[in-house]
Amino acid sequence: MKVYTASHTREIALPMGGIGAGCISLAGNGRLVDWEIFNHPDKGRNNGYSHIAVKASKQGECVDARVLHGPIQERLTGNYHLSKRLKKMHAGFGFGPDSETLAGMPHFKENTFCGNYPFGKVQFFDARFPGNVSLVGFNPFIPGDDKNSSIPAAFFDIEIENTTADTLDYSIALSVNNPLAQGNTRNSHHHEDGVHRMDFSQNVYPDSDPRFGEMCIGTDAEDVSWQQCWYRGTWFDSLSIFWREFLQQERFCDRQYDEPSALHHDTSTLAAHITLAPGERKNVRFVIGWYFPRNYNFWQRWYDKQTEEVLRYEDYRGEETWRNYYATQFTGAGQVVGYAFQHWKELVKWSERFARQLEHSTLPEVVKEAISANLSTLKTPTCLRLEEGEFYGFEGGLDNIGSCEGSCLHVWNYAYALPYLFPQLERSMRDLNQRYNLRPDGSLAFRLMLPLGQSVFDFRACVDGQYGEVIKIYRDWKISGDNAWLREKWPAVKAMIAFAWDPENPDKWDLNRIGVISGRQHHTLDMELFGANSWLTGYWLAALKCGAEMAVLMGEPETQQQWNTLFIQGKRYCDSALFNGEYYCQTDNLRQRDVLDPYFIETEKTWNLDEGTLYDFYWNEEKQEINYQIGNGCAIDQVIAQWHANLCGLGEIFDKQQVKSALEAIWRYNFQSADERWNPCRLFAVNEEKGVVICEWPKGDKPWLGIPYAEENMCGFEYQVAAHMIQEGMIAQGVEIVRAIRDRYDGAKRNPWNEMECGSHYARSMASYSLLHAFSGFTCDLPRGQLAFRPVTRDGEQRYFWAVDGAWGSISWDEQGASLQVEYGKLSLQTLILECWSDLRLCEVRLNDTPVTAQQQEMTWYMRQRLTAEDTLTLHPLAK
């Protein structure tokens, strides 16, 4: 686990929340920041004076008291436009850090931050405080358990150790502001089932209104005092009186007001009190729970053209709403907090087991860091869960709205964490796409509109999204083993594939059925390519190969033969016509205007541009060439289909030696330092930071306006190519790319738990999960009960985490044997492929301590075993 210190804690904000439930983030100095719990992103929201404070007392006299923060990390001159955002006069640039940061209160002189997702641990150091203090913040993350991984709450475990020679009393106080609709709110204390709670409620909106909500804070400490309302005053009175009372009173005296305040958002405090003998340590637990059950699509109208005002989530005007998934599991915030304490032990147990298994995998530290950190994206407002539990994702998040709606097909192609860790959620995306996005002609809209059932996204299909979806159906079938589910998807698979040669396909992808996409091709870089290229044709070939295998199960040999024939033809063309001797490129003469003629539309829409004709967008009259193309460029995703195929156990898409050559070219030409090039695009790498650019033209023939974003460094693309390099034996190069990314997200320059692209917490960065499989060589075929491990190296002792639908655990081996352990769930195993030894040896197989009948053929073992949690299957090589 990486430990961040000093300036490298400055940008840290680790999300604590449920999948599709929003989050509160734990800052690098221990602050609670970015309160994004109100059904939308909300970067920079402090929620008043919410914080945790600690106090040490001896015989009723305060020895020392501090907020549980390290040194201030805010801009010391104040932030621009803060007064408008916070609706406060004395805030913003020229006022210094905002008082809500509590930067003016006594805090700890130093701290460190250690993150092993889902846990973030802050340790505090200050000689003036008589004791060692640490805080662990988290929300359960348990693969396969999507309910308990979706709890709308932040969990805190504070440990204090008495390092003095005297017995001392300690108080740990959690204070939280009631952020609900001002004017008719109530903060009320309750004590039930051993939990002290402070419930925050409001009586302004009914529970059918998306502005309705509840919050709750709780502790299961035995000795508790509380204050339902801080002192109501003007100026800085409330914080001033709170701190004075904290210092001067052994326990908080409750304060209540008969009427809600029209001027104040009341703050409440729960304080746990413990006594520690010299050298003794104890833990105190708190939970912050929230409940905002109704959501609505405000992002499609976020800007009011008439008033020129930015509309917020709170500007609800009666639009159709839907319930969040967590609102079907809990009836209110108080129940959320009660559930958290009731199940705390199990929730922590399984979350720690998962984090430990991943941490103990035989991977370079920087690779483990990249895999673990990007799992946090699932706990941010990038992700929603709809009423029936279906998963929905933005691409990322802007300051206060989601970025690029609709579970965008070609972005989520890269996100390999969800399908293995929460397979049911991933399959729900397939279900929604087929139900709501599949058009009658077989084209697939690549964004899903909310609320469900409204009009389909009005834009052309995209090649990488459409055929990435076929690959994902194949992959999810292999992960789940659910043949019935695949049969449901089979008509959609056939329709999506047949769309390529449909005479009515306006983009004429593969009209002549030759296995090559050569028409107009929309893609994830937001424009269109014209002419064959390995990037998008690769997706087509992989989809054909997936479809052919699925056709076997469906009992359609003619379909299988037809698609296999197309695949072979297309592969032959790619390997011969699109490979320039070093790497794969794009065909068609970019100086031929008539290439555009078959796709001419009098007036049409294109991405991010006003209406016009096709020629207005793509034909550069001045330079007499087609804009936004690759040409002879070396593109980062030129062999991405092979990456997908390797991960899915699909086999060869392109010639193996040519793939290696293409990856070597990407390493040679695209891996660059930011200060060695010019970049007019978005800046995700600056100064001497390194990364892989989207496209480079090493032969000096760059189009006047090449493919969009060519000069950028986008983490998801980079992880893809890094993992692919590792798969093909370029281990040092792949790891170096990962190290370059994580050096950019080092805590000092950027947040290690927020890799950006089009906004924060960008989904594509979850491509980092594929690094685990790149090293372990893991593939699965659950319809056949098969797990396979083909590690990229066979040297020494190795251990890896693995997960499929219904089970997860670890695999390990050394010269003495191998061990497959199921940590969680159940697994029906028929075939185990384990290419982990350099020499072939016959093995004895045992389940726990019982011999198992198994047939061995080289590095493959055939058996019929059902493994449950904590079962271990061992292979012991017999003596030669």
N, C-alpha and C positions, 0 to 999 in steps of 0.2 A: 504494500500500500504506500502511495506517495504521500509525503508529509509536506505541506505548504507552510512557509514561514515568512515573516516580515512582509515585504512589498508583494510577495507572491500570493498573499491572501486577499489582495485589494479587490479583485474583480470576481471573487468567488460568490456564487449564489446557488446552493444546492436545492433543487425542488423537492418538497415534501408534500405529497398528496396522492390521491388515488387515480387510477387510470380513468380518464374521462370525468374527473371530479374537481379539477383545478388544484392549485397548490399554494403553499407559503414557502418561501425560500430561506434557507439558513445561510447568512452571509459569512464571509471568511473571517470576520471578527466576532461572530456570534449573534449579530443582529437578526431580527426577523424582518425580512424585506419582501418586496414584490408580492403583495397579498392578492393573488390571482384566483380568488375563490368565487367570484361573482359571475361565472359563466362567460368570461372573456379574459384575454390577456390584460395585464395592468402593470406594466413595468414601472417601477418607481413608487408604487403605492406603499406607504408606511403604516397605514391604519393607526393614526394618532400616536400615542406614547406607548404602544404595545411593546413589552419587553419582559425579561426575567432579571431579577435582582437578588443578590445574596447579602447576608449580614451575619457577622459573628459577634456574640455577646458573652460577657462574663459577669455572673451575678447581677444580671439585669442591666448592665451598662454596655452600650455599644462599643466594641473594639474597633470594628471597621465595617463599612458597607459599600458595595459597588454594584453598578449594573453589570450584567454578565456579558460585557462587550470587551473586545480588545481595543487597540488604538483606533482613532477615527480614520475612516477611509474616504470621507466625503471631500469634495472640492472646497477648499477653505474660504474661497470668495463667495460661495453660494452658486446655485445652478440657475441657468436662464429659464425664464417662463414658469418658474416654480410657483410664484404667487398666484398665477391664473389657475394652475392645475390644482393647488391646494385650497384655493379661494381664501387666501390669507394675505393680509397687507404686508406684514413684516416677514417676508420670505422671498427668496430669489437672489439673483446676482446683486451683490452690494450689501447683503445682510449676513454673510457668512453661512455656515451649515445650518440647515433648518433645525429648529429645536426638537422636532420629532425624532431626529436621529439620536437624541440623548447624548450628543457629543459634549455637552456642557456638564454632564453628571460624572461623578467619580467612576472610573472604569479600570480595567486591568492594564498594566503596562505593556504586557506582551501576550501573544497567544499563537498557537499553531492550529492548523486545520488538516485533518486526515479524512479522506473520503474513500469509502469502499461501498459503492452503491448497493443497497439504498441507504446506507448509514453515513452520516457526516459527524465527525467528532471534533469538537473544539476544546483544546486544553488552554487554561488561563494561568498566567504567571505574574505575580506581583508580591514582592517581599512585605508589603504593607498589610496584605490580607493573611490572616493566620490560618492557612490551610491550602490544600490543593483542590482545585475545582475543575471539573470537566463536564461538558454537555454533549450528549449524543442526540441528534435529531434524525428522524426517519419516518417512513410510511411503509407498511408491509409490501414486500415484493416477493411473491411466491409463484414461480412458474407453474402453470396449470391450474392455479387457484385464482381465477379472475375476479371472483367476488371479494375475497379478502385483500386482493391487490387493488381494489377500487374504492376503498373506504375514504370518505371525504374528511380527512383529519390529518393533523401533524402530531407526531408522537415525540416526547422529550424525556430523556433520562439524565438527571443531573446527579453527579457523584461528588461528595465532599469528603475529604480526608483531613482529620485534625492533626496537624504537624507540630503542635505545640506541646509543652509539658503540662498544660492545664486542661481540665474539662471545660468545654465551651458549648454554648447553645448557638445553633445556626438557624436562620430563617431563609427560606427560598421562596420568593414571591413572583408569581406570574401575574402580570397586569395586561389586560387586553381592552381595547376600545370597542364599544358597540358601534359598528359602522352602518347600522340599518337606517331605514328612512327616518330622518330627523322629525321630531314633533310629537311622536306617540310611541316611544320605545320604553322598554322595561328591562332592568337587570335584576335578576332574582336568584337568591341562594337556595340550594336544595341539598339534602344529604340522604342518599338512597343506596342500599347495597354496598356500603363501605366506601362510596365515592362522594366527595364534596364537589358539587357542580355550581357554576354560575351560568344561568341561562340568559341569553340575549334574545329578546323578542320585540316585535313591533305590531302595531294595530292600524297601520296605514293602508296596506294593500291586502287583498284576499289571497289565499294560497293558489288561486288560479292565475295570478298575475306574476310575470317573471321578476318583478321587483320585490316580491315577497321573499323573505328569508329568515333564517334563525342561525344563531351561533351559540356555542357552548364551550366553556373551559372547565376542566376537571382535574382532580388529583385523588389518588387513593391513599394518600398519607394519613396516618392515624391522628396526628395532632395538627389541626388546621385553624387558622383565623381568616377572616375575610372582610372585605369592604365592598358593598354592592355598588356604591357610587363614590368616586373621588369628589373632593370639594368643588362645588360650582362657583366659579368666580370669573373675573375678567383678567386681562393681561396674561400673566404666566402663573396665575394663582393655583390652578389644579396640580400641576407638577410640583410646584414649590411646597404646597401643603402635604402632598403625598410623601415627598422625600423627608420632610421634617418629621412626619408621623413615623415613618419607617425607622428613622434614626433614634427617636426619643421614646417610642413605645415598644414594650416587649412583644406585644401582639397587636394586630390591627383591631381597632374598634369599628364596628359596622356603621355605615352611614347610609341613610335612605332619604329619598325625597318623595313626597306624596304625589307630585305631578311631574309628567315628562317635561323636559326643557325644550323650548323652542330655539335655544341658542347653543346647547351643548350636545355632543355625542358622549354620553357618560362612559367612563372607564371603570372597570371592576378589577379587584385583586383577590386572588387566592394565595395564601401563604402557608407553606408547610414548615413545621418547627421540629427540629431534631436536636438531640444532645449527644455529643461525641466525647468519649474519653480520649486521652492522648494516644495517637496512632490508630484510632478507630476510624472507619469509613462507612458511610451509608449512602443509599440512593433514594432519590425522590423522583416520582414520575408525574408528568402532566400530559394532558391531551387538549388540543384545540380542535374542535369539530365544527363543521358548517353544514348547512342544509339550504340550498337554493334550488328547489325542485324543478322549476319551469325554465325552459330555454326558448329562445326564438331567434329567427334569422334577421338580425339587425345589420349584419355586415354588408348585405347587398344594397343597402340604402344608407351607407355610413356617411355620405356627404349630401347635404340638402342643397340642391342647385339654386333654389329660390332664395334662401337666406344666406347661402355660402357658409353655413355652419357645419362643423363636424358633429354628427349624431353619435351619441353614446348608447351603450346597452340600457342605461337608465332612462333613455328617451322613448320608452315604449308607448306605442300608439294603437294598441289593440290588435296587433298582428297575430296570426296563428302561432300557437305554442306547442311544445312537446315536453314530456317529462324526461329528466335525466334518469339513467339506469339506477343510480344510487337511491333515488326517491322511491323506487319499487322495493328496495331492500330495507330501508329505514323510514320511520315515520317522523323523525325530527332530529335536530342536532343533539338533544339530550340522549336519545337512544344511540346515536353514533358514539358518543363518549362512553356511555355505559358498556356498549359492545366492545369497545377498544380495551377497556380495563378487564372485562370478563374474560377476553381471549388473548390478553397481552402475551402470556407465556408461550402459547402455540404460535402466535403471529411472529414473535421474535425468533423462536426456535427455527422455523422453516425459512425465514428470511436470512438468518445467519448461516444456515446450512447452504443455501444457494450461494450467498456471497463468498463463503469459504471454499466451496467447490470450484468456483470460477477463479478465485484468488490462487488456489493451489495448482491450477493447470500449468503445464510445462510450456509457458509462453514467455517471451521477453516482457519485462515489466511495462514497457511503454505500450505494448500490444494489449496487455490486460487492462491497462488504464483506459485505452481507447474503447475497448469493448464495454467495460463497465460504465464509463461516464455517459455514453450515449444512450444507455437504457433509460436514463432519467427523462428523455424526451417523452416517453409514454406517460409520465406523471405530470405533464404540463398542459396548458390550454391548447397546445397543438392537437390534442386528442379529445374526442368526445365519445360518450357511450349513449346510444339512443335508448328509448324506453324498454325495448325487448332485449337490451344488452348488446345490440349490434355496435360494432366499432366504426368510427368515422374520424377522419383526420384532415386537418388543414395541412399545408406544406410546412408552415412554420407560424410564427406569431409576430405581429407588429406591436407597437406600444400598447394599444388597447383594443385591437380587433385581430381576428385570425388572418393569416396571410395565405391567399390562394386556396380557396375552399375546394371541397369536393372529393377528398380521398384520391387525389390526382394520380391516375394510373401510372404514368411514367415516372413520377417521383417515388411513389411507394414501391415500384419495382426493386429499388435498391435496399429497402428496409428489411433486413433479414432477421432482426431480433424477434419481432412479433410472431411470425409463423412457427417458430420453434418453441418459444417460451409461453405463448398463449395462442395455441393453434385454433381454438374455437373462435377467438376474436378475429383472427386473420380470415378464417373461412366465412365469417359473417360479412366481410367485405366482398368476397366473391358472390355471396348470395344477393346482396344489395345491388351489385352491378348487373347481375343477370335479370333481376326483377325490375329494376327501374332505369337502367342505362342502355340496355340492348335494344337497338332500333329494329324495326321489321326487316330492313335490308341486311342485317348482320353486322352493321357498324356499331361500335361501342362508344358512347359518349364518355369522355375521359374525366369528367367531373360529375359527382353526384350532388344534386340540388336538395336542399332542405327548406321546409319540411318535406318528408318523403312523399312522393306522389305528385309533386308539382311538375311543371313542364321540364322536359329533358334539356340538358345543357346544349345550347344552340351554337355548336361549332363542329367543324369537321373532325373525324376520327384521327387518331395519331397512331403511327405504325408501332412505335415502341410500347405504347400503352395497350393497344389492342392485342398484340401478340405476346407482350409481357404477361397479359392476363391469362392467356392460354398456358404459358409456362407455369404461372402461379397456380392454376387449377391442377396441373400435373403435380407440381411440388407439394401442394397441400393434400392431395390424394396420397402421395407417398408418405407424408408425415403422419397422416391419420389412419390410413388403411381402410377408409370408409368407402367401399365400393358403391353402396347405395347413394351416397352423396355425389360420387362421380357420375352415376347414371342420370341424376337430376341435371347435371351440368353438361352432359354430352350434347344435347341439341344446341346449346349455346356455343359449344366448341366448334361444332360443324358449321354453324352459321357464321361465326367470326372468321374461320379459315376461308370459307367459300366467298366471303366478301372481297377477298383480294382479286378474284377474277370475275366478279359480278359485272356484267356490262353496264349496270347502272352506277357502279362505283365512280363518282366524279373525279377521283384522284388516280384511277387507273393503275393500281398497285402492281398487279401481276396478271394482266388481262390474257396473256397468251399461255399462262400456266407453264412457266419455264423454271419456277423456283427462285426467281429474282424479283425483288421490289425495285421498280424503276420509274414509277410515276411521281406524282406530287406527294411529298411525305412530311406531314407535320410531326414534330418530335419535341423532346423535353427542353431543347434550347429555344423554343418558342417561335420558330419560323419554319420554313419548309425547305427540304432538299429536293432537287430534281436530278434524276439519274441514279444509277445503281451505286451502292456503297455498302461496305461490309457491316457497318454499324447497324443499320436498320434491316438490311437483308438477313443479317445474322439472327435477329429476333424472329424473322419469318421462318428461317431454316430450323431454329430450335423449336418453334411452335409446331411445325410440320412433323418433326421427329417425336415431340411429345404426343401429338395427336395420333400418329401412327401406332404408338404403343397403347394408347387408350383405346384405339379401335379394336385391338385384340380382345380386351375385356368385353367390349361391346358386341363382339361377334360379327364384325364387319370387315372381312378380309379384303374386299375390293377397295374399301376406303383406305385400309392400311397400305395396300400396294400402291395406290395412286399417290398418297402423300409421301411414301418412301421414295418413289420415283422422282417426285418434285424435289425432295430434299437432296437426293444424289445429284440431280442436274444443277441445282442452285449451288451446292457446295463446290462442284467442279468449276462452275463459272467464277465464284469468288476466289478460289485458290489460283486460278489462272489469269483472269482478266482484271481483278481488282488488286492484286499484289504487285507492287512496283519493284520488287527485289529486296526491299527493306521492310516495308509495312504496307498495310491495306489503305487504299485511297478511294476517291470518288471518280466515276467515269463521267462522260458527257462533256462536251466542249462548252465551257462557261461563257464563251463569246458568241454563242448561237442563240439569238433572240427567239427563234422559232421553237426552241425547246419548251417555251412557255405556252405556245399557242393552244395545245389541247386542253389547257386548264383555264382558258380565258373566261372571265365572268365580267359582265358589264360593270356592275358595282358589287363589291363584296367586302366582308370584314376580314381583317387579319389581326394577328396578335399585337396588342399594345399600340396600334396605329389607327388613324381615322379611316373612314371609308374611302375607297378609290378603286382603281382597276388593278388587276394582277400586275400589269406592267409598271404601274406607279410604285408598287412595292419592290418588285424584284429586278426590273430592268434598269441598269445604270446607263443612261443615255450618254453621259459624259465619257465614261470609260468603255462603253460598248461591251458590257459583261453582266452576268447575272449576280445579283447581290446575295449575301448570306449563305454562301456555299463553302464546302471543304476543299474541293479540287484535289490537289496533290498534297494536302496538309496531313500532318500526323496527328490524328485525333485520339483523345484519351479513351474513348469508348469504342474504338474500332473493332475490338474483339470481345466486347462485353458479353455477347451471347455465349462464348465459351466459358466465361466465369460462371454464368448461370448454369450452364450444362454441367460443369464440374461439381457445383454445389448440389445439383439435383440428381447426380448419378446418371446423366443422360448420354455421356460419351462424346465423341468427337463431332464438332461442328465445322471447324476449319482445320487445315493441315497443321499438325502439331509443331513441326519445325518452323513453319511460317508464323504461327502464333508466338512462338518464342522470339523470333526475329522482330515481330511487331512490338512486343513488350520491351525488348532491348532498345528499340528505336524511341519509344515513349520515354524510357529512362534517359536515353542519350540526349534527346532534343527537348522534351517537355518539362523535365525536372529542373527548375531554375530558381535563382535567387531574385527576389522582387526588385532589387536595385540594379539588376542587369537587363531590365526590359522596360518598355513603356506600357502602361495599362490605363486605358480610358474608361474601363468598366468599374464594377464594384470592387472595393479594396478589402480583400480578406487576407492579404499578405502585403506587408510594407517593409521598407528598409532592407535589411539583410535576411528577412524571413524567407524560407524556401517552401516550394510546393510544386505540384504538377499542374501546368496550365492546360486548359481545355483543348487547345489546338495550336500547333506550331507548324511553320512552313520552312523546313530546313533547306529546301532547294531554291529558296528565294523567289518563289512564284506565288506569293500570297495574294489572294484576290483583293481588289481595292477596298471592298467591304466584305470581309470574310464572315464566317459563321458567328452569330452573337455569342458574347461572353468568352471569346477565344482566349483572352489574356487573363482570365480570372483563375483563382484557386478555390474550388468548391470541394469541401471535405468528402461528401458522399462519393463523388466521382473518384477522388484520390484514394479513398479506402478500397473502392472496387478494384482499381488497377493495382494497388499494393497487394491486396489479397490474391489477385490473379497471378502476379509475379511470384508470390510465395508458392502458389499451387504448381507453377511451372519450374520451380527450383531456384528462382532468383530471390532467395531468402534475404540476403543482406540488403538488396535494393528495396524490397518491399518494406522491410523494417525501417529503413532509413526514411522512406516516405511517411510512414506512420509517425516516426519521431519528429519529422518536420512539422506535421500537423499539430501534434501535441505541444511542440515548442511554441507554436502560435497561441495555443490555449493554455498558457502556463500559470494562470492566476494573477499575474502582474499585468499582462496585456489584454487578456480576454478570459472569460469565465470557462473553466475546464468542463463545466456541466451545461454549456450552451454553445454548441457549434452552429454557426450561422450560415445561411445562404440567403434565401428571400425571407429574412426575418429570423427571429430567435428560435432555438430548439428545433432545428430543421430536420424533417423526417428522413431525408436522404442519408444523413450521417449515420443512421443505424445500419448502413452497409458495413460498419466496423465489426458487427457480430460475425460476418463471414470470415474474419481473420482467424477465429477459433477453428472453424472447419478447414480453413486453408492449411493450418498446421497439423491438425489431427487427421485430416483426410476423411472426416466423417460424412457418410451418406446413409440414408435409410430407405427402406422399401417395406413399409409396414403391411401392405397387402400380402406380401410374402413372408412377413415376420422377420425381416432381415435388418440387421445393423452391420455397418462396415466401417472399418478404420484403416486408412491407408496413409499413415503419417508421412509428412514430407521428408523427414529423416528417420532413420532407425537407430540412432546412436543413443546408448545409455538408457537410464530409467526415464519414463515419461508418464504423464498423467493428464487427463483432459476431462472437462465437463461435457456432458451430452444431454440433449433433451428432445423428446418427441411427444406426440399427443398422448397424454395419459401417464407419462413417466419421465423422470430425469434422474441422473446420477453421475457416476464417474467411471472411467476406464483407466487402468494403469498397467504397466508392464515393466519388467526388467529381465535380466538373464535367468532369474529363478522362476519366471512364470508371468501370467497375466490375470487380472481381476476386473470383472465387470460388476459394478455395484449399482443397484437400484436404490436411490435415496428416497424417492417420493413416487407414489402411484403404483401402477401395475403394468407389466410388459409381457406380452406373449412372444417368445423368441423361438424361431425355427432355424435361422441361419445366422451365424456370426462369422464375419470375415475380419481377420486381424493380421494385417501384414506388418508386424512389428519386429520381427526377428530377421537378421541377415541370413541365417541358415535355417533350413526346414527341420523341425523336430516333431515327432509324435508326442501328443499330450494326453494326460489324464484330465477329465473334466469332472468338477464337483459343483453341486449347488449347496452352498453352506458347507456342511461336512459330509454330504451324501454323494456318492459316486453317481454320475449321470451317463446314460447311454448316448453316445454321440458318434457320428461318423465323421472322419477327418479326411479331407482331400486337399493336400497342400496346406494353404493358410485359411481354409474354410471348414467350419464345423457345422454339421447338421444335427438338429435335436428338436424336441418339442418340450419346451419348458415354460412355465408361467412363473414369473418373478414378481414379488410384491415388495413393498417398502422394507428396506434394510436387508434384503436378500443379496447374496454375493455369489456370482458364478466365477469359478477359478479354473485356470488352465495351467497344469504343471507339466513341463516337458519331461518326458521319460529319459532316463540315462541312455546315452548312445552305446 
